[in-house]
Amino acid sequence: MVITRDNAGNFRIRKAVQADLPVLVDFLARLALHVAGEPPHTLKKEERKRLMATLRSSLSDPGKLLVVAEAGDARLVGMGYLYVWRNQGIWEQSGDIECKSGIIDDVWVEPNFRKLGVSSAILRELVAFAESQGIDELILEYAASNKEAAATWSKLGFKPTGVRAAAFTTVVQSALAKRR
Ligand SMILES: CC(C)(COP(=O)(O)OP(=O)(O)OC[C@H]1O[C@@H](n2cnc3c(N)ncnc32)[C@H](O)[C@@H]1OP(=O)(O)O)[C@@H](O)C(=O)NCCC(=O)NCCS
């Protein structure tokens, strides 16, 4: 059956609980492969353990919110995460003002449930949490090649503000060697 806005059922967004974590680890693994543009792999046992521990610790951290989207049949169909990032103003004039931003990460919606408003609903919860924490700036990153993320975030009001560049050490070393 093709899933549409009309028959998607009443998915709901709720705070993640311990029992959700194995599915969320799978979502994270698929998100990483999606961003890297790689075919499915099996996660190493150690990596699965590390991700489980990271997610578990975020469940009880008051500065973090991990939410899931749950379909009518109780299946998890999406996830999203926001944590509070605190930094002090660096100028004398800024006094003791603490700046807080909300970092959004790990947003995944199952392929059959995309373009149905699931990530918008996830964002609604994350933004409400950010507001409750006194945050008025949200930050997220996506790969330049991730067209669906670019389209989604732009629809939701995000504008690119910088470029994150990456290189293998060996590539930089060889570029530097040519400059001697
Ligand atoms: C990016 C992603 C989270 C979007 O989730 P979603 O639930 O499909 O998004 P929504 O349905 O809430 O869509 C929000 C808006 O973005 C638009 N949009 C979503 N996907 C789009 C796409 N592939 N192309 C163009 N527009 C798109 C929607 O049309 C909607 O706008 P509209 O209501 O005006 O039509 C989902 O595609 C996904 O999980 N992708 C793989 C993982 C990923 O890339 N995560 C983001 C990492 S930063």
The ligand as a MOL file (V3000), in Angstrom:
LIG
                    3D

  0  0  0     0  0            999 V3000
M  V30 BEGIN CTAB
M  V30 COUNTS 48 50 0 0 0
M  V30 BEGIN ATOM
M  V30 1 C 15.0440 14.9490 5.4320 0
M  V30 2 C 13.8760 14.1870 6.0770 0
M  V30 3 C 14.1240 14.1090 7.5990 0
M  V30 4 C 12.5660 14.9550 5.8210 0
M  V30 5 O 11.5290 14.3320 6.5590 0
M  V30 6 P 9.9880 14.3870 6.1000 0
M  V30 7 O 9.1770 13.8130 7.2010 0
M  V30 8 O 9.8570 13.7670 4.7660 0
M  V30 9 O 9.7370 15.9600 5.9930 0
M  V30 10 P 8.2910 16.6840 5.9850 0
M  V30 11 O 7.2790 15.7640 5.3810 0
M  V30 12 O 7.9950 17.2120 7.3320 0
M  V30 13 O 8.5620 17.8400 4.9500 0
M  V30 14 C 8.8590 19.1850 5.2940 0
M  V30 15 C 8.8810 20.0200 4.0310 0
M  V30 16 O 10.0380 19.6750 3.2570 0
M  V30 17 C 9.6450 19.2200 1.9700 0
M  V30 18 N 10.4510 18.0490 1.5740 0
M  V30 19 C 10.6980 16.9490 2.3160 0
M  V30 20 N 11.4340 16.0800 1.5870 0
M  V30 21 C 11.6410 16.6630 0.3780 0
M  V30 22 C 12.3100 16.2600 -0.8000 0
M  V30 23 N 12.9020 15.0500 -0.8950 0
M  V30 24 N 12.3300 17.1080 -1.8640 0
M  V30 25 C 11.7150 18.3170 -1.8020 0
M  V30 26 N 11.0410 18.7580 -0.6900 0
M  V30 27 C 11.0060 17.9370 0.3790 0
M  V30 28 C 8.2090 18.7600 2.1200 0
M  V30 29 O 7.5560 18.7980 0.8770 0
M  V30 30 C 7.6640 19.7420 3.1380 0
M  V30 31 O 7.2510 20.9440 2.5670 0
M  V30 32 P 5.6870 21.1850 2.1570 0
M  V30 33 O 4.8870 20.7800 3.3450 0
M  V30 34 O 5.6560 22.6480 1.8920 0
M  V30 35 O 5.4360 20.3230 0.9990 0
M  V30 36 C 13.7190 12.7530 5.4890 0
M  V30 37 O 13.7040 12.8620 4.0750 0
M  V30 38 C 14.8260 11.8030 5.8770 0
M  V30 39 O 14.7520 11.1460 6.9210 0
M  V30 40 N 15.8830 11.7150 5.0630 0
M  V30 41 C 17.0070 10.8160 5.3330 0
M  V30 42 C 17.7820 11.2490 6.5640 0
M  V30 43 C 18.2610 12.6720 6.4780 0
M  V30 44 O 18.7520 13.1180 5.4470 0
M  V30 45 N 18.1120 13.3720 7.6000 0
M  V30 46 C 18.5350 14.7420 7.7240 0
M  V30 47 C 19.9530 14.7690 8.1120 0
M  V30 48 S 20.4530 16.4330 8.4690 0
M  V30 END ATOM
M  V30 BEGIN BOND
M  V30 1 1 1 2
M  V30 2 1 2 3
M  V30 3 1 2 4
M  V30 4 1 2 36
M  V30 5 1 4 5
M  V30 6 1 5 6
M  V30 7 2 6 7
M  V30 8 1 6 8
M  V30 9 1 6 9
M  V30 10 1 9 10
M  V30 11 2 10 11
M  V30 12 1 10 12
M  V30 13 1 10 13
M  V30 14 1 13 14
M  V30 15 1 14 15
M  V30 16 1 15 16
M  V30 17 1 15 30
M  V30 18 1 16 17
M  V30 19 1 17 18
M  V30 20 1 17 28
M  V30 21 1 18 19
M  V30 22 1 18 27
M  V30 23 2 19 20
M  V30 24 1 20 21
M  V30 25 1 21 22
M  V30 26 2 21 27
M  V30 27 1 22 23
M  V30 28 2 22 24
M  V30 29 1 24 25
M  V30 30 2 25 26
M  V30 31 1 26 27
M  V30 32 1 28 29
M  V30 33 1 28 30
M  V30 34 1 30 31
M  V30 35 1 31 32
M  V30 36 2 32 33
M  V30 37 1 32 34
M  V30 38 1 32 35
M  V30 39 1 36 37
M  V30 40 1 36 38
M  V30 41 2 38 39
M  V30 42 1 38 40
M  V30 43 1 40 41
M  V30 44 1 41 42
M  V30 45 1 42 43
M  V30 46 2 43 44
M  V30 47 1 43 45
M  V30 48 1 45 46
M  V30 49 1 46 47
M  V30 50 1 47 48
M  V30 END BOND
M  V30 END CTAB
M  END
